[in-house]
Amino acid sequence: MAEFTLELNDDQKQVRDWLHGFAEDVIRPAAAEWDEREETPWPVIQEAAKVGIYSLDFYAQQFFDPTGLGIPMAMEELFWGDAGIALSIVGTGLAAVGVLANGTEEQIGTWIPQMYGDADDVKVAAFCSSEPDAGSDVASMRTRAVYDEAKDEWVLNGTKTWATNGGIANVHVVVAAVDAELGSKGHASFIVPPGTPGLSQGQKFKKHGIRASHTAEVVLEDVRVPGHCLLGGKEKLDERLARAREKAKAGGDRVKNAAMATFEASRPAVGAMAVGTARAAYEVALDYARTREQFGRPIIDNQGVAFQLADMRTQIDAARLLVWRASWMATTGKPFTSAEGSMSKLYASEVAKKVTAQAIQILGGNGYTREYPVERMHRDAAIYTIFEGTSEIQRLVIARTLSGLPIR
Ligand SMILES: Cc1cc2nc3c(=O)[nH]c(=O)nc-3n(C[C@H](O)[C@H](O)[C@H](O)COP(=O)(O)OP(=O)(O)OC[C@H]3O[C@@H](n4cnc5c(N)ncnc54)[C@H](O)[C@@H]3O)c2cc1C
């Protein structure tokens, strides 16, 4: 088991520098254009695929880094480049993690490569859990999966919303209720293979930030998928449902569900994305404060500005430490006895929102325009306190974990 260390090893430093180079040379220069276009930056994803950043191999390598720092380091660098484009590059990973967390080896081997495609023909994937009436309250999900035993097929019906890459994905991972009475414990995840009839894109959302990332509704009308598309397989599902029913009878509620397992695994990674955006804005603000002169001296000569920068940097470093701790704990199998994963996401996302707002203030009028990137970074940062569980939900998880009480 890897000891916790803040010292990156030579391999990690090499990967970090390589990613930083890609973020600086390819992502950052394209950021403003794709933000304005509000379209998936396919050429940039393709560039990432060509150099090996957009691939299962790359993420698997980072994911299985025994120190746990591979994923947060990668996320920080890519999102330092630009959050919208970076989410287009890593969004497929959320669906891939859903398969890794719940799928059999065969399912992992079959579907994950189809999620990425290859450098000549890149594909994306979508993880569809949220619904118009089931955001934070995942248990109230209305999408149903009914088993047609005669055909060994599952029939999916419902409407998903806010799905990153929804409708444009080659492979959709859809969470649906198999036994609605069990709430979130009655949910299961399904692969919807490319070209399956009945799945269509609903509304594509025009967003405040991360506009290069495609977000849309996904409508499921009598979508039939083969039995082998149930992640983890029927036997495992039946066992899990039987256990959940037993626990429900006995009044217990300790059975994990598929969607929650996915969210738990991805929370520190979202914290790392937030650290990347915060660091990017802080660096622009520091540079500006050193060079912008008012009253005959650089504005950083004023404590009012310098202290803001000192606080910004302190909070960014603190956020990174929480993220690294949680990622190390996840990789080394340490139990999250104080909800450290949620803590890292909560703190880093709030820091990103605050720091990017401070960066606008430090750049004054320029900060408020699209001539400088901090305006975009602030719009982008607002997503971190919302997706993968809002800040309020993170606090709820932390408070429940610490107190052992069902705090509402
Ligand atoms: C750009 C974007 C991309 C996304 N990508 C995906 C994706 O790929 N796949 C996917 O499945 N989902 C995705 N989501 C959905 C996202 O996870 C949800 O938006 C989020 O979980 C919040 O749900 P909601 O929007 O329905 O808000 P609601 O749950 O309606 O919450 C509204 C407000 O009420 C608060 N609130 C709710 N319940 C409580 C409570 N018990 N205590 C205190 N406060 C509470 C919330 O914190 C929030 O402030 C995405 C969302 C966005 C905006």
The ligand as an SDF file (V2000), in Angstrom:
LIG
                    3D

 53 58  0  0  0  0  0  0  0  0999 V2000
  -23.6170   21.1830  -16.7610 C   0  0  0  0  0  0  0  0  0  0  0  0
  -24.1850   20.0190  -16.0500 C   0  0  0  0  0  0  0  0  0  0  0  0
  -23.7300   18.7380  -16.3430 C   0  0  0  0  0  0  0  0  0  0  0  0
  -24.2770   17.6350  -15.6980 C   0  0  0  0  0  0  0  0  0  0  0  0
  -23.8800   16.3880  -16.0680 N   0  0  0  0  0  0  0  0  0  0  0  0
  -24.5740   15.3130  -15.5940 C   0  0  0  0  0  0  0  0  0  0  0  0
  -24.3440   14.0140  -16.1150 C   0  0  0  0  0  0  0  0  0  0  0  0
  -23.4730   13.8230  -16.9640 O   0  0  0  0  0  0  0  0  0  0  0  0
  -25.1080   12.9870  -15.6570 N   0  0  0  0  0  0  0  0  0  0  0  0
  -26.0830   13.1690  -14.7230 C   0  0  0  0  0  0  0  0  0  0  0  0
  -26.7380   12.2020  -14.3590 O   0  0  0  0  0  0  0  0  0  0  0  0
  -26.3080   14.3780  -14.1800 N   0  0  0  0  0  0  0  0  0  0  0  0
  -25.5940   15.4560  -14.6090 C   0  0  0  0  0  0  0  0  0  0  0  0
  -25.8480   16.7120  -14.1080 N   0  0  0  0  0  0  0  0  0  0  0  0
  -26.8990   16.8650  -13.1020 C   0  0  0  0  0  0  0  0  0  0  0  0
  -26.4050   17.3250  -11.7610 C   0  0  0  0  0  0  0  0  0  0  0  0
  -25.7450   16.2790  -11.0990 O   0  0  0  0  0  0  0  0  0  0  0  0
  -27.6180   17.8760  -10.9950 C   0  0  0  0  0  0  0  0  0  0  0  0
  -27.9250   19.1330  -11.5800 O   0  0  0  0  0  0  0  0  0  0  0  0
  -27.3710   18.0200   -9.5240 C   0  0  0  0  0  0  0  0  0  0  0  0
  -27.2890   16.7680   -8.9130 O   0  0  0  0  0  0  0  0  0  0  0  0
  -28.4650   18.8240   -8.8170 C   0  0  0  0  0  0  0  0  0  0  0  0
  -29.7300   18.3780   -9.1480 O   0  0  0  0  0  0  0  0  0  0  0  0
  -30.8540   19.4560   -9.6050 P   0  0  0  0  0  0  0  0  0  0  0  0
  -30.2370   20.2810  -10.6820 O   0  0  0  0  0  0  0  0  0  0  0  0
  -32.0730   18.7340   -9.9270 O   0  0  0  0  0  0  0  0  0  0  0  0
  -31.0430   20.3880   -8.3570 O   0  0  0  0  0  0  0  0  0  0  0  0
  -32.0580   20.1360   -7.1210 P   0  0  0  0  0  0  0  0  0  0  0  0
  -31.8320   18.8000   -6.5590 O   0  0  0  0  0  0  0  0  0  0  0  0
  -33.4370   20.5040   -7.5380 O   0  0  0  0  0  0  0  0  0  0  0  0
  -31.5290   21.2140   -6.0880 O   0  0  0  0  0  0  0  0  0  0  0  0
  -31.8790   22.5990   -6.1530 C   0  0  0  0  0  0  0  0  0  0  0  0
  -31.2850   23.2920   -4.9220 C   0  0  0  0  0  0  0  0  0  0  0  0
  -31.8510   22.7220   -3.7270 O   0  0  0  0  0  0  0  0  0  0  0  0
  -30.8260   22.2530   -2.8770 C   0  0  0  0  0  0  0  0  0  0  0  0
  -31.2590   21.0590   -2.1640 N   0  0  0  0  0  0  0  0  0  0  0  0
  -31.8880   19.9610   -2.6680 C   0  0  0  0  0  0  0  0  0  0  0  0
  -32.1070   19.0500   -1.7080 N   0  0  0  0  0  0  0  0  0  0  0  0
  -31.5750   19.5620   -0.5710 C   0  0  0  0  0  0  0  0  0  0  0  0
  -31.4540   19.0950    0.7550 C   0  0  0  0  0  0  0  0  0  0  0  0
  -31.9290   17.8980    1.1310 N   0  0  0  0  0  0  0  0  0  0  0  0
  -30.8670   19.8940    1.6860 N   0  0  0  0  0  0  0  0  0  0  0  0
  -30.3830   21.1110    1.3220 C   0  0  0  0  0  0  0  0  0  0  0  0
  -30.4630   21.6010    0.0770 N   0  0  0  0  0  0  0  0  0  0  0  0
  -31.0370   20.8420   -0.8680 C   0  0  0  0  0  0  0  0  0  0  0  0
  -29.6560   21.9590   -3.7980 C   0  0  0  0  0  0  0  0  0  0  0  0
  -28.4250   21.9260   -3.1120 O   0  0  0  0  0  0  0  0  0  0  0  0
  -29.7600   23.0850   -4.8000 C   0  0  0  0  0  0  0  0  0  0  0  0
  -29.1620   24.2300   -4.2790 O   0  0  0  0  0  0  0  0  0  0  0  0
  -25.2700   17.8280  -14.7100 C   0  0  0  0  0  0  0  0  0  0  0  0
  -25.6970   19.1130  -14.3860 C   0  0  0  0  0  0  0  0  0  0  0  0
  -25.1950   20.1910  -15.0590 C   0  0  0  0  0  0  0  0  0  0  0  0
  -25.7140   21.5630  -14.7140 C   0  0  0  0  0  0  0  0  0  0  0  0
  1  2  1  0
  2  3  1  0
  2 52  2  0
  3  4  2  0
  4  5  1  0
  4 50  1  0
  5  6  2  0
  6  7  1  0
  6 13  1  0
  7  8  2  0
  7  9  1  0
  9 10  1  0
 10 11  2  0
 10 12  1  0
 12 13  2  0
 13 14  1  0
 14 15  1  0
 14 50  1  0
 15 16  1  0
 16 17  1  0
 16 18  1  0
 18 19  1  0
 18 20  1  0
 20 21  1  0
 20 22  1  0
 22 23  1  0
 23 24  1  0
 24 25  2  0
 24 26  1  0
 24 27  1  0
 27 28  1  0
 28 29  2  0
 28 30  1  0
 28 31  1  0
 31 32  1  0
 32 33  1  0
 33 34  1  0
 33 48  1  0
 34 35  1  0
 35 36  1  0
 35 46  1  0
 36 37  1  0
 36 45  1  0
 37 38  2  0
 38 39  1  0
 39 40  1  0
 39 45  2  0
 40 41  1  0
 40 42  2  0
 42 43  1  0
 43 44  2  0
 44 45  1  0
 46 47  1  0
 46 48  1  0
 48 49  1  0
 50 51  2  0
 51 52  1  0
 52 53  1  0
M  END
$$$$
